[in-house]
């Protein structure tokens, strides 16, 4: 089960920040994705929540790369959004979580590929019997789908036989 963290909203009076993002009174909700390359991205979301107080808004970011935004207000008014930012194969970091004086919520999240440490006891360490293979004939690589590929080639020309193992 993924853990979730409720992130407090910061209230800002910075008008320069509001104007940089566009009209602070715009009723539209917006988002953008800035691709930094090699799987590193920054997601920016902006929502018009003028009818809600900051304490009525919850922003949750869980370990599976899911962003949840919920706002509840009496009587029976609700705002809810949920975004999958890449699933369990990414690490997410909340960069900014602010609401301005015009009720615009801004959430910025950095996403990067998850790094797995083979030295931790929770990960499997793979071993292969490569006896008879020369180190220069063994290739270890990760393909475009993130799968580990190990290949080796052994050629035996002894005793007049030509044996090729792969």
N, CA and C of each residue as an Amber inpcrd file, in Angstrom:
protein
   498
   0.8370000  -1.1710000   0.0000000   0.0000000   0.0000000   0.0000000
   0.8880000   1.2420000   0.0000000   0.5730000   2.1650000  -0.8380000
   1.3700000   3.3880000  -0.9520000   0.9980000   4.3470000   0.1640000
   2.0020000   5.0150000   0.6820000   1.7230000   6.0060000   1.7010000
   1.4050000   7.3300000   1.0350000   0.5700000   8.1060000   1.6690000
   0.2020000   9.4290000   1.1710000   0.5290000  10.4510000   2.2270000
   0.8570000  11.6230000   1.7830000   1.1730000  12.7110000   2.6880000
   0.2860000  13.8900000   2.3580000  -0.3790000  14.4440000   3.3640000
  -1.1360000  15.6750000   3.1580000  -0.1530000  16.8200000   3.2360000
  -0.1770000  17.6620000   2.2230000   0.7810000  18.7480000   2.1140000
   0.0670000  20.0550000   2.4070000   0.5220000  20.8230000   3.3990000
  -0.1580000  22.0810000   3.7130000  -0.0080000  23.0860000   2.5830000
  -1.0270000  23.9000000   2.4060000  -1.0290000  24.9150000   1.3610000
  -0.4670000  26.2040000   1.9230000   0.4080000  26.8260000   1.1650000
   1.0210000  28.0940000   1.5570000   0.2160000  29.2140000   0.9230000
  -0.1640000  30.1800000   1.7270000  -0.9330000  31.3270000   1.2500000
   0.0420000  32.4260000   0.8820000  -0.0740000  32.9630000  -0.3500000
   0.8760000  33.9700000  -0.8070000   0.1710000  35.2510000  -1.2180000
   0.8460000  36.3680000  -0.9920000   0.3550000  37.6760000  -1.4180000
   1.1900000  38.2210000  -2.5550000   2.0420000  37.4260000  -3.1400000
   2.9990000  37.8870000  -4.1340000   2.2980000  38.1160000  -5.4680000
   1.9940000  39.3700000  -5.8070000   1.2720000  39.6750000  -7.0380000
   2.1350000  39.4300000  -8.2650000   3.4530000  39.5570000  -8.1500000
   4.3380000  39.2970000  -9.2800000   4.2160000  37.8390000  -9.7070000
   4.1480000  36.9440000  -8.7510000   4.0010000  35.5260000  -9.0520000
   2.6770000  35.2590000  -9.7540000   1.5970000  35.8890000  -9.3190000
   0.2970000  35.6770000  -9.9390000   0.3040000  36.1540000 -11.3800000
   0.8650000  37.3140000 -11.6320000   0.8520000  37.8690000 -12.9780000
   1.7230000  37.0700000 -13.9330000   2.7590000  36.4480000 -13.4190000
   3.6260000  35.6460000 -14.2690000   2.8620000  34.4530000 -14.8410000
   1.8950000  33.9500000 -14.1290000   1.1410000  32.7820000 -14.5620000
  -0.0630000  33.1370000 -15.4200000  -0.3440000  34.3850000 -15.6020000
  -1.5160000  34.7980000 -16.3660000  -2.4870000  35.5160000 -15.4610000
  -3.6640000  35.7510000 -15.9620000  -4.6680000  36.4930000 -15.2080000
  -5.0600000  35.7390000 -13.9490000  -4.9450000  36.3630000 -12.7740000
  -5.2740000  35.6550000 -11.5410000  -6.7660000  35.4240000 -11.3820000
  -7.5860000  36.1190000 -12.1370000  -9.0280000  35.9440000 -11.9840000
  -9.6120000  35.0280000 -13.0540000  -8.7670000  34.4170000 -13.8790000
  -9.2340000  33.5180000 -14.9310000  -9.9110000  32.3000000 -14.3130000
 -11.1190000  31.9450000 -14.7810000 -11.8210000  30.8070000 -14.1890000
 -11.3070000  29.4550000 -14.6840000 -10.3910000  29.4420000 -15.6340000
  -9.9470000  28.1730000 -16.2080000  -8.9040000  27.4910000 -15.3300000
  -8.8780000  26.1860000 -15.4370000  -7.8410000  25.3840000 -14.7940000
  -6.8140000  25.0620000 -15.8650000  -5.5210000  25.1550000 -15.5050000
  -4.4710000  24.9570000 -16.4950000  -3.4040000  24.0220000 -15.9490000
  -2.6650000  23.4300000 -16.8820000  -1.4950000  22.6500000 -16.4900000
  -0.4560000  22.7490000 -17.5870000   0.7780000  22.4610000 -17.2220000
   1.8570000  22.4090000 -18.2000000   2.8650000  21.3640000 -17.7420000
   3.6290000  20.8630000 -18.7050000   4.6770000  19.8900000 -18.4190000
   5.9580000  20.4200000 -19.0340000   6.9740000  20.5600000 -18.2100000
   8.2830000  20.9890000 -18.7050000   9.1890000  19.7680000 -18.6960000
   9.6150000  19.3290000 -19.8840000  10.4620000  18.1470000 -20.0150000
  11.9250000  18.5710000 -19.9500000  12.6420000  18.0820000 -18.9270000
  14.0550000  18.4130000 -18.7440000  14.9690000  17.3950000 -19.4310000
  14.3950000  16.3300000 -19.9990000  15.1780000  15.2910000 -20.6640000
  15.4960000  14.1300000 -19.7410000  15.7280000  12.9650000 -20.2960000
  16.0940000  11.7390000 -19.5930000  15.0980000  11.3610000 -18.5030000
  13.8160000  11.5960000 -18.7560000  12.7710000  11.2240000 -17.8090000
  12.4930000  12.2360000 -16.7210000  13.2360000  13.3400000 -16.6690000
  13.0230000  14.3770000 -15.6610000  12.0040000  15.3730000 -16.1980000
  10.9190000  15.5990000 -15.4270000   9.8570000  16.5140000 -15.8390000
   9.3770000  17.3200000 -14.6460000   8.7940000  18.4840000 -14.9330000
   8.1090000  19.2680000 -13.9130000   6.6760000  19.4750000 -14.3830000
   5.7210000  19.0220000 -13.5730000   4.3080000  19.2250000 -13.8550000
   3.8510000  20.4410000 -13.0570000   3.1230000  21.3420000 -13.7220000
   2.5570000  22.5140000 -13.0530000   1.0520000  22.5070000 -13.2780000
   0.3100000  22.5870000 -12.1930000  -1.1500000  22.6180000 -12.2540000
  -1.6240000  23.9080000 -11.6100000  -2.6960000  24.4660000 -12.1740000
  -3.2760000  25.6890000 -11.6360000  -4.7960000  25.5350000 -11.6570000
  -5.4330000  25.7860000 -10.5140000  -6.8740000  25.6010000 -10.3810000
  -7.5040000  26.8430000  -9.7780000  -8.7050000  27.1450000 -10.2450000
  -9.4740000  28.2530000  -9.6960000 -10.3110000  27.7100000  -8.5380000
  -9.8740000  27.9770000  -7.3180000 -10.5770000  27.5000000  -6.1210000
 -11.0040000  28.6800000  -5.2500000 -11.4900000  29.7290000  -5.9010000
 -11.8460000  30.9570000  -5.1910000 -12.9460000  30.7250000  -4.1510000
 -13.7690000  29.6990000  -4.3270000 -14.8630000  29.4270000  -3.3910000
 -14.4330000  28.6310000  -2.1630000 -13.1450000  28.3060000  -2.0580000
 -12.6540000  27.4890000  -0.9470000 -11.6160000  28.2500000  -0.1380000
 -11.6090000  27.9830000   1.1480000 -10.5670000  28.5020000   2.0270000
  -9.3810000  27.5340000   1.9760000  -8.1610000  28.0260000   2.2190000
  -6.9940000  27.1310000   2.1670000  -7.1240000  25.8960000   3.0590000
  -7.7440000  26.0270000   4.2160000  -7.8780000  24.8720000   5.1090000
  -8.9090000  23.8570000   4.6090000  -9.6680000  24.1840000   3.5770000
 -10.6330000  23.2530000   2.9920000 -10.0350000  22.4630000   1.8220000
  -8.7750000  22.7030000   1.5110000  -8.1290000  22.0900000   0.3490000
  -7.0470000  21.1180000   0.8180000  -7.0890000  19.8970000   0.2890000
  -6.0580000  18.8910000   0.5680000  -5.3130000  18.5800000  -0.7210000
  -3.9900000  18.5940000  -0.6430000  -3.1340000  18.1860000  -1.7510000
  -2.3310000  16.9930000  -1.2550000  -2.5000000  15.8400000  -1.9080000
  -1.8160000  14.6170000  -1.4960000  -0.9540000  14.1070000  -2.6400000
   0.2430000  13.6690000  -2.3040000   1.1700000  13.0860000  -3.2650000
   1.6320000  11.7630000  -2.6770000   1.3190000  10.6400000  -3.3560000
   1.6730000   9.3460000  -2.7670000   2.9160000   8.7470000  -3.4180000
   3.3660000   7.6170000  -2.8610000   4.5930000   6.9610000  -3.3180000
   4.4600000   6.3340000  -4.6980000   3.2410000   6.1950000  -5.1990000
   3.0230000   5.6230000  -6.5270000   2.9210000   6.6900000  -7.6050000
   3.3160000   7.9120000  -7.2990000   3.3090000   8.9700000  -8.2980000
   1.9290000   9.4870000  -8.6320000   1.0080000   9.4680000  -7.6730000
  -0.3410000   9.9740000  -7.8950000  -0.5430000  11.2500000  -7.0960000
  -1.0030000  12.2860000  -7.7840000  -1.3430000  13.5630000  -7.1570000
  -2.8510000  13.6200000  -7.0100000  -3.3210000  13.9160000  -5.7940000
  -4.7540000  14.0530000  -5.5330000  -5.0080000  15.4290000  -4.9290000
  -5.9760000  16.1300000  -5.4950000  -6.3650000  17.4430000  -4.9830000
  -7.8480000  17.3700000  -4.6680000  -8.2000000  17.7030000  -3.4190000
  -9.5970000  17.6680000  -2.9820000  -9.9040000  18.9390000  -2.2130000
 -11.0730000  19.4800000  -2.4810000 -11.5480000  20.6380000  -1.7310000
 -13.0110000  20.3860000  -1.3940000 -13.3720000  20.5740000  -0.1330000
 -14.7460000  20.3660000   0.3250000 -15.2270000  21.6030000   1.0530000
 -16.4920000  21.9300000   0.8050000 -17.0830000  23.1070000   1.4330000
 -18.5640000  22.8280000   1.6710000 -19.0620000  23.2700000   2.8000000
 -20.4920000  23.1120000   3.0990000 -21.2700000  24.1680000   2.3340000
 -22.4350000  23.9390000   1.9190000 -23.1320000  22.6500000   1.8740000
 -22.8770000  21.9380000   0.5530000 -22.2990000  20.7950000   0.6270000
 -22.1580000  19.8610000  -0.4970000 -21.4890000  20.4350000  -1.7360000
 -20.4130000  21.1280000  -1.5860000 -19.6460000  21.5780000  -2.7460000
 -18.2930000  20.8800000  -2.6800000 -17.8870000  20.2910000  -3.8150000
 -16.6460000  19.5250000  -3.8140000 -15.8840000  19.7460000  -5.1210000
 -14.5640000  19.8190000  -4.9980000 -13.6400000  19.8760000  -6.1340000
 -12.6910000  18.7130000  -5.9520000 -12.4780000  17.9190000  -7.0180000
 -11.5990000  16.7590000  -6.8940000 -10.8780000  16.5290000  -8.2190000
  -9.5640000  16.3530000  -8.1320000  -8.7470000  16.0210000  -9.2950000
  -7.7320000  14.9680000  -8.8690000  -7.4140000  14.0550000  -9.8040000
  -6.4140000  13.0260000  -9.5380000  -5.5940000  12.8280000 -10.8050000
  -4.2610000  12.8040000 -10.6540000  -3.3560000  12.6880000 -11.7890000
  -2.3190000  11.6090000 -11.5130000  -2.1210000  10.7220000 -12.4870000
  -1.0560000   9.7290000 -12.4110000   0.1710000  10.3460000 -13.0630000
   1.2230000  10.5410000 -12.3070000   2.4240000  11.2080000 -12.7940000
   3.4930000  10.2350000 -13.2710000   3.1620000   8.9650000 -13.3590000
   4.1440000   8.0030000 -13.8610000   4.1450000   6.6800000 -13.1320000
   3.3410000   6.5260000 -12.1220000   3.2530000   5.2580000 -11.4190000
   4.4360000   5.0000000 -10.5030000   4.6310000   3.7320000 -10.1120000
   5.6710000   3.3980000  -9.1360000   7.0920000   3.4870000  -9.6820000
   7.2540000   3.7310000 -10.9840000   8.5960000   3.8050000 -11.5640000
   9.1910000   5.2000000 -11.5110000   8.5200000   6.1300000 -10.8260000
   9.0370000   7.4960000 -10.7310000   9.0970000   7.9370000  -9.2730000
   9.9640000   8.9010000  -9.0190000  10.0230000   9.5730000  -7.7220000
   9.4490000  10.9640000  -7.9220000   8.5870000  11.3780000  -7.0170000
   7.9530000  12.6870000  -7.1370000   8.3440000  13.5560000  -5.9540000
   8.5210000  14.8450000  -6.2220000   8.8660000  15.8100000  -5.1860000
   8.0030000  17.0430000  -5.3740000   7.3100000  17.4390000  -4.3290000
   6.5110000  18.6570000  -4.3910000   7.4440000  19.8510000  -4.3290000
   7.3670000  20.7220000  -5.3230000   8.2180000  21.9040000  -5.3830000
   7.4790000  23.1150000  -4.8420000   6.2130000  23.2400000  -5.2210000
   5.4310000  24.4100000  -4.8060000   3.9860000  23.9980000  -4.6130000
   3.3530000  24.5930000  -3.6140000   1.9540000  24.3520000  -3.3080000
   1.4230000  25.6320000  -2.6870000   0.8850000  26.5390000  -3.5030000
   0.4680000  27.8510000  -2.9990000  -0.9300000  28.1980000  -3.4830000
  -1.5960000  29.0470000  -2.7210000  -2.8690000  29.6270000  -3.1470000
  -2.7390000  31.1370000  -2.9830000  -3.1340000  31.8820000  -4.0230000
  -2.9650000  33.3350000  -3.9700000  -4.2370000  34.0080000  -3.4520000
  -4.2210000  35.3240000  -3.3890000  -5.3530000  36.0850000  -2.8360000
  -6.5900000  36.0040000  -3.7180000  -6.4540000  35.5290000  -4.9440000
  -7.5900000  35.3930000  -5.8560000  -8.1180000  33.9600000  -5.9040000
  -7.6390000  33.0990000  -5.0180000  -8.1260000  31.7310000  -4.9380000
  -7.5510000  30.7900000  -5.9790000  -6.4160000  31.1270000  -6.5650000
  -5.7630000  30.2600000  -7.5510000  -4.7640000  29.3550000  -6.8330000
  -4.9980000  28.0520000  -6.9080000  -4.0870000  27.0650000  -6.3320000
  -3.0500000  26.7100000  -7.3830000  -1.7760000  26.7460000  -7.0150000
  -0.6780000  26.3820000  -7.9260000   0.0890000  25.2380000  -7.2770000
   0.2440000  24.1330000  -8.0180000   0.9730000  22.9610000  -7.5490000
   2.0240000  22.6280000  -8.5990000   3.2970000  22.5740000  -8.1980000
   4.3990000  22.1820000  -9.0780000   5.0540000  20.9370000  -8.4940000
   5.2810000  19.9350000  -9.3480000   5.8530000  18.6720000  -8.9010000
   6.9680000  18.2620000  -9.8510000   8.1270000  17.9320000  -9.2880000
   9.2350000  17.3890000 -10.0740000   9.1050000  15.8730000 -10.1010000
   9.3120000  15.2920000 -11.2760000   9.2260000  13.8470000 -11.4630000
  10.5290000  13.3840000 -12.1030000  11.0760000  12.2910000 -11.5800000
  12.2870000  11.7150000 -12.1690000  12.1810000  10.1980000 -12.0870000
  12.9240000   9.5050000 -12.9320000  12.8880000   8.0410000 -12.8760000
  13.3610000   7.5520000 -11.5060000  12.6950000   6.5270000 -11.0010000
  13.0710000   5.9640000  -9.6990000  14.4180000   5.2690000  -9.8300000
  15.2710000   5.5040000  -8.8670000  16.5800000   4.8530000  -8.8330000
  16.5110000   3.6950000  -7.8540000  16.9280000   2.5520000  -8.3250000
  16.9240000   1.3650000  -7.4800000  18.3430000   1.0860000  -7.0180000
  18.4950000   0.8700000  -5.7370000  19.8030000   0.5960000  -5.1520000
  19.9120000  -0.9050000  -4.9260000  20.8130000  -1.5650000  -5.6480000
  20.9490000  -3.0120000  -5.5250000  21.5350000  -3.4460000  -4.1880000
  22.0460000  -2.5220000  -3.3980000  22.6340000  -2.8850000  -2.1170000
  21.5970000  -3.0000000  -1.0030000  20.3650000  -2.5760000  -1.2370000
  19.3540000  -2.6770000  -0.1960000  18.8310000  -4.1060000  -0.1370000
  18.4770000  -4.5860000   1.0420000  18.0560000  -5.9800000   1.1770000
  16.7230000  -6.2820000   0.4990000  15.9400000  -5.2890000   0.1170000
  14.6390000  -5.5330000  -0.4900000  14.7230000  -5.8130000  -1.9870000
  15.8720000  -5.5760000  -2.6070000  16.0150000  -5.7940000  -4.0450000
  16.7410000  -7.1040000  -4.3040000  16.4310000  -7.7070000  -5.4380000
  17.0880000  -8.9540000  -5.8240000  18.4330000  -8.6590000  -6.4580000
  19.4210000  -9.4690000  -6.1300000  20.7230000  -9.3900000  -6.7770000
  20.8070000 -10.5940000  -7.7040000  21.0390000 -10.3320000  -8.9760000
  21.0680000 -11.3840000  -9.9770000  22.4930000 -11.8870000 -10.1670000
  22.6460000 -13.2070000 -10.2810000  23.9570000 -13.7910000 -10.5670000
  23.8100000 -14.7240000 -11.7630000  24.8500000 -14.7900000 -12.5700000
  24.8460000 -15.6220000 -13.7660000  26.1590000 -16.3910000 -13.8390000
  26.0810000 -17.6190000 -14.3080000  27.2830000 -18.4200000 -14.5270000
  27.8120000 -18.1000000 -15.9170000  28.8950000 -17.3620000 -15.9640000
  29.4900000 -16.9670000 -17.2360000  30.8510000 -17.6280000 -17.4310000
  31.0260000 -18.7860000 -16.7970000  32.2920000 -19.5020000 -16.9310000
  32.5000000 -19.8770000 -18.3940000  33.6920000 -19.6140000 -18.9020000
  34.0110000 -19.9000000 -20.2900000  33.8280000 -18.7050000 -21.2050000
  33.2070000 -17.6460000 -20.6980000  33.0320000 -16.4260000 -21.4890000
  34.1220000 -15.4260000 -21.1220000  34.7040000 -14.8020000 -22.1060000
  35.6980000 -13.7620000 -21.8530000  34.9600000 -12.4590000 -21.5410000
  35.4870000 -11.6570000 -20.5960000  34.8000000 -10.4150000 -20.2120000
  34.4850000  -9.4990000 -21.3940000  35.3690000  -9.4370000 -22.3750000
  35.1180000  -8.5500000 -23.5160000  34.0000000  -9.0710000 -24.4270000
  33.5680000 -10.3280000 -24.2120000  32.4830000 -10.9000000 -25.0120000
  31.1510000 -10.9310000 -24.2660000  31.0930000 -10.2850000 -23.1000000
  29.8620000 -10.2150000 -22.3180000  29.3590000  -8.7770000 -22.3500000
  28.0800000  -8.6170000 -22.7040000  27.4570000  -7.2890000 -22.7480000
  26.3350000  -7.2190000 -21.7290000  26.3130000  -6.1410000 -20.9500000
  25.2380000  -5.8710000 -19.9990000  24.6990000  -4.4940000 -20.3430000
  23.3890000  -4.4200000 -20.6160000  22.7970000  -3.1290000 -20.9700000
  21.3310000  -3.1090000 -20.5690000  20.7550000  -1.9240000 -20.5890000
  19.3310000  -1.7350000 -20.3250000  18.7010000  -1.2440000 -21.6180000
  17.6390000  -1.9160000 -22.0710000  17.0130000  -1.5160000 -23.3320000
  16.0760000  -0.3270000 -23.1240000  15.4330000   0.1250000 -24.2090000
  14.5880000   1.3130000 -24.1450000  13.3570000   1.1200000 -23.2670000
  12.9960000  -0.1140000 -22.9430000  11.8670000  -0.3830000 -22.0530000
  12.2930000  -0.5340000 -20.5980000  13.5840000  -0.3210000 -20.3140000
  14.0830000  -0.4240000 -18.9570000  14.4080000  -1.8420000 -18.5200000
  14.4570000  -2.7910000 -19.4550000  14.7720000  -4.1740000 -19.1170000
  16.2710000  -4.4100000 -19.1970000  16.7800000  -5.1710000 -18.2430000
  18.1920000  -5.5260000 -18.2140000  18.4410000  -6.6350000 -19.2290000
  19.4000000  -6.4300000 -20.1140000  19.7590000  -7.4150000 -21.1320000
  21.2070000  -7.8210000 -20.9110000  21.4410000  -9.1320000 -20.7660000
  22.7900000  -9.6630000 -20.6000000  23.0090000 -10.6760000 -21.7110000
  24.0730000 -10.4900000 -22.4640000  24.3720000 -11.4260000 -23.5450000
  25.8680000 -11.6920000 -23.5610000  26.2240000 -12.8720000 -24.0140000
  27.6300000 -13.2450000 -24.1130000  27.8430000 -14.1300000 -25.3230000
  29.0520000 -14.1180000 -25.8150000  29.3820000 -14.9400000 -26.9750000
  30.6700000 -15.6930000 -26.6740000  30.6600000 -16.9840000 -26.9710000
  31.8320000 -17.8240000 -26.7450000  32.0690000 -18.6440000 -28.0070000
  33.2470000 -18.5160000 -28.5490000  33.6060000 -19.2670000 -29.7540000
  34.7450000 -20.2090000 -29.3880000  34.5500000 -21.4990000 -29.6410000
  35.5630000 -22.5140000 -29.3470000  36.0470000 -23.0990000 -30.6640000
  37.2770000 -22.7860000 -31.0240000  37.8650000 -23.3020000 -32.2640000
  38.8680000 -24.4210000 -31.9900000  38.8550000 -24.9500000 -30.7900000
  39.8330000 -25.9840000 -30.4410000  39.4560000 -27.3200000 -31.0750000
  40.4380000 -28.1230000 -31.2970000  40.2950000 -29.4890000 -31.8140000
  39.5590000 -29.5310000 -33.1510000  39.6840000 -28.4980000 -33.9520000
  39.0720000 -28.5040000 -35.2750000  37.5740000 -28.2870000 -35.2640000
  37.0100000 -28.0180000 -34.0900000  35.5730000 -27.7660000 -33.9970000
  35.3240000 -26.2650000 -33.9070000  34.2590000 -25.8300000 -34.4950000
  33.8600000 -24.4300000 -34.3960000  32.5250000 -24.3910000 -33.6590000
  32.5670000 -24.0360000 -32.3640000  31.3680000 -24.0070000 -31.5310000
  31.1060000 -22.5580000 -31.1400000  29.8950000 -22.1100000 -31.3660000
  29.5020000 -20.7410000 -31.0420000  28.3460000 -20.8080000 -30.0480000
  28.5630000 -20.3230000 -28.8100000  27.5090000 -20.3060000 -27.7920000
  27.1170000 -18.8680000 -27.5250000  25.8330000 -18.6700000 -27.3710000
  25.3650000 -17.3210000 -27.0740000  24.3480000 -17.3630000 -25.9680000
